[in-house]
């Protein structure tokens, strides 16, 4: 990959600076621009490790040249401008701008995680990390779920996005294409997770933080399970529940 001399931006009235600031702070700008803002060394390296090539790299002026990563085009922002673009309390001094991935084709046989109206970006990012860790390579976010490519979800995902096939703002009928059993969680009924015979591959549906899995998703389910909680609490955070369920599936997976 050839590297051009970086352009330096020092004015807050610069059009590129304004577009970057919008991309980093507006949760819908990525859709409008067709680009994604990745801030920080960890996210940038995670993208490169999965073969994702940036459109451009963006650096704070204080970022040493020997810490900069390869990109076909680079921008250097004066430190106050980078701080204004950054969505982090402590700006990371580097970022990538990458193209929004093309819409993928659903794999009917893939083990899948379905997000049913999860609202919290931190929860969504955490579930993506668990999915990647436990061998679920496909994630379908139904309409009403926090946008998968929004800056907050990207930060919470810690690079998991780049090891997954992602479907954002999907209609429920896309699940008709799945040829694997659909499993739902419930705090009020179903078979205890520890005693359930979990199929592999499968699709786990994880529901809204307050309302749980929707009645429509429950009606589609091949198996409903509950996580036994001998400590007496009524419910788990959805990200914690996801980690437990996906790990249980991975542990029961045939060799």
C-alpha positions in Angstrom: 0.0 0.0 0.0 1.5 3.3 -1.0 1.5 6.2 1.5 1.1 9.8 0.5 2.3 12.8 2.4 -0.4 13.6 5.1 -2.5 16.6 4.7 -2.5 18.9 7.8 -5.7 20.6 8.9 -5.6 23.5 11.4 -8.8 25.3 10.8 -12.2 24.4 12.4 -13.9 25.7 9.3 -12.3 23.0 7.1 -15.0 20.9 5.4 -13.2 17.6 6.0 -12.8 18.4 9.7 -16.6 19.2 10.0 -17.5 15.9 8.2 -15.2 13.9 10.6 -16.6 15.5 13.7 -20.1 14.7 12.5 -19.1 11.1 11.7 -17.6 10.6 15.2 -20.5 12.2 17.2 -23.7 11.7 15.2 -25.1 8.2 15.7 -26.7 8.3 12.2 -24.0 10.0 10.2 -22.4 6.7 9.2 -25.5 5.8 7.3 -25.6 9.2 5.5 -21.8 9.2 4.7 -21.4 5.5 4.0 -18.3 5.7 6.2 -17.4 4.6 9.7 -15.2 6.3 12.3 -12.8 3.9 14.2 -10.9 5.7 17.0 -8.0 4.3 18.9 -5.0 2.0 18.2 -6.9 -1.1 19.3 -9.8 -0.7 16.9 -7.6 0.3 14.0 -5.3 -2.7 14.4 -8.3 -5.0 14.8 -9.6 -3.8 11.5 -6.3 -4.3 9.8 -5.9 -7.8 11.3 -9.1 -8.8 9.6 -8.1 -7.4 6.3 -10.1 -4.2 6.5 -8.3 -1.4 4.6 -9.1 2.2 5.7 -10.0 4.9 3.3 -7.9 7.2 5.4 -6.1 7.5 8.7 -6.5 10.5 10.9 -3.9 11.5 13.5 -3.5 14.2 16.1 -0.5 16.3 15.4 1.1 15.0 18.6 1.0 11.4 17.4 4.6 10.3 16.7 5.3 9.3 13.1 6.6 5.9 14.2 3.2 5.1 15.8 1.2 5.7 12.7 -0.4 2.9 10.8 -0.3 2.3 7.0 -3.1 3.9 5.0 -3.5 5.1 1.4 -4.3 8.6 2.7 -3.6 10.3 6.0 -4.9 13.5 7.6 -3.2 15.2 10.5 -5.4 17.4 12.7 -4.0 20.1 15.0 -4.3 18.7 18.6 -7.3 20.9 19.6 -9.2 19.8 16.4 -8.5 16.1 17.0 -9.8 16.6 20.6 -12.9 18.2 19.2 -13.5 15.3 16.8 -12.8 12.6 19.4 -15.7 11.0 21.1 -13.4 9.8 24.0 -12.8 11.4 27.3 -9.1 10.9 26.6 -8.5 11.3 22.8 -6.6 8.4 21.4 -4.5 10.4 18.9 -5.4 8.2 15.9 -8.4 6.9 14.0 -9.4 5.3 10.8 -12.2 6.1 8.4 -13.4 2.9 6.7 -16.1 2.3 4.1 -19.4 0.9 5.4 -19.3 -2.8 4.5 -21.6 -4.0 1.7 -24.8 -5.7 2.8 -23.9 -9.4 3.2 -26.0 -12.5 2.3 -27.4 -14.4 5.2 -25.9 -17.9 5.8 -28.9 -20.2 6.6 -26.7 -22.7 8.4 -24.6 -20.4 10.5 -24.8 -20.2 14.2 -26.3 -16.8 14.8 -27.2 -14.2 17.4 -30.4 -12.3 17.0 -30.7 -9.0 18.8 -34.4 -8.1 19.5 -34.6 -4.4 20.2 -31.6 -4.1 22.5 -31.3 -0.4 23.3 -28.0 0.1 25.1 -24.9 0.5 23.0 -22.7 -1.0 25.7 -24.9 -4.1 25.8 -24.9 -4.5 22.1 -21.1 -4.2 21.9 -20.7 -6.7 24.7 -22.9 -9.2 23.0 -20.9 -8.9 19.8 -17.8 -9.7 21.8 -19.3 -12.8 23.3 -20.6 -13.9 19.9 -17.1 -13.6 18.4 -15.5 -15.3 21.4 -17.8 -18.3 21.4 -18.0 -19.1 17.7 -21.2 -17.3 16.6 -20.1 -15.6 13.3 -23.4 -14.1 12.3 -25.4 -11.4 14.1 -28.8 -10.1 13.0 -29.9 -6.9 14.7 -33.6 -6.4 14.3 -35.1 -3.0 13.7 -35.3 -1.1 17.0 -31.8 -2.4 18.1 -29.0 0.2 18.6 -27.2 0.6 15.3 -24.4 -1.8 15.0 -22.0 0.6 13.2 -22.7 3.6 15.5 -19.6 5.0 17.2 -20.7 3.9 20.7 -21.4 0.3 19.7 -18.1 0.2 17.8 -16.2 1.3 20.9 -18.0 -1.3 23.1 -17.4 -4.0 20.5 -13.6 -3.6 20.9 -13.0 -5.0 17.4 -15.5 -7.9 17.5 -17.3 -6.3 14.5 -14.5 -7.4 12.1 -14.8 -11.1 13.0 -18.6 -11.2 12.4 -21.1 -11.0 9.6 -23.5 -8.3 10.6 -27.0 -7.4 9.6 -28.2 -4.0 10.8 -31.8 -2.9 11.2 -33.2 -6.1 9.8 -36.8 -7.0 9.4 -38.0 -10.0 11.4 -38.9 -12.0 8.3 -35.2 -12.3 7.4 -35.1 -15.0 10.1 -37.3 -17.1 7.8 -34.1 -17.8 5.9 -32.4 -19.5 8.8 -32.3 -23.3 8.7 -31.1 -23.7 12.3 -33.2 -23.9 15.5 -34.2 -20.7 17.2 -33.6 -20.4 20.9 -35.0 -17.7 23.2 -34.3 -16.8 26.8 -36.9 -16.2 29.4 -36.8 -15.3 33.1 -40.2 -16.8 33.7 -40.3 -20.1 31.9 -38.7 -22.6 29.7 -36.2 -25.4 30.3 -33.3 -24.7 32.7 -30.2 -23.9 30.6 -28.0 -26.3 32.6 -30.3 -29.3 31.7 -31.3 -28.3 28.2 -29.9 -30.2 25.2 -28.6 -27.4 23.1 -28.4 -27.8 19.3 -25.5 -26.8 17.2 -25.6 -24.8 15.0 -28.4 -22.7 16.4 -29.6 -19.1 16.6 -30.0 -17.4 20.0 -32.5 -14.5 20.4 -31.6 -11.9 23.0 -34.4 -9.5 23.9 -34.9 -5.9 25.0 -33.3 -4.9 28.3 -36.7 -4.3 30.0 -39.3 -6.2 28.0 -37.3 -9.2 27.0 -37.9 -11.2 23.9 -40.9 -10.1 21.9 -44.0 -12.4 21.7 -43.3 -12.7 17.9 -39.8 -14.0 18.6 -41.1 -16.4 21.3 -43.7 -17.7 18.8 -40.9 -18.5 16.4 -38.8 -20.3 19.0 -37.9 -24.0 18.8 -36.6 -24.0 22.3 -37.2 -21.6 25.3 -34.7 -21.7 28.2 -34.2 -19.9 31.4 -31.0 -19.3 33.4 -31.3 -20.6 36.9 -30.4 -17.9 39.4 -30.1 -19.4 42.9 -28.9 -16.1 44.3 -32.5 -14.8 44.2 -32.2 -12.0 41.6 -35.1 -11.8 39.2 -33.1 -11.1 36.1 -29.6 -10.7 34.6 -28.3 -8.0 32.5 -28.8 -9.0 28.8 -25.1 -8.9 28.1 -24.3 -11.2 31.0 -27.2 -13.5 30.0 -25.8 -13.6 26.4 -22.3 -14.6 27.6 -23.8 -17.4 29.7 -26.0 -18.8 26.9 -23.4 -18.5 24.2 -20.8 -20.1 26.3 -23.2 -23.0 27.2 -23.7 -23.5 23.4 -20.0 -23.5 22.7 -19.4 -26.0 25.6 -22.1 -28.3 24.2 -20.8 -28.1 20.6 -19.8 -31.4 19.1 -16.1 -31.9 18.6 
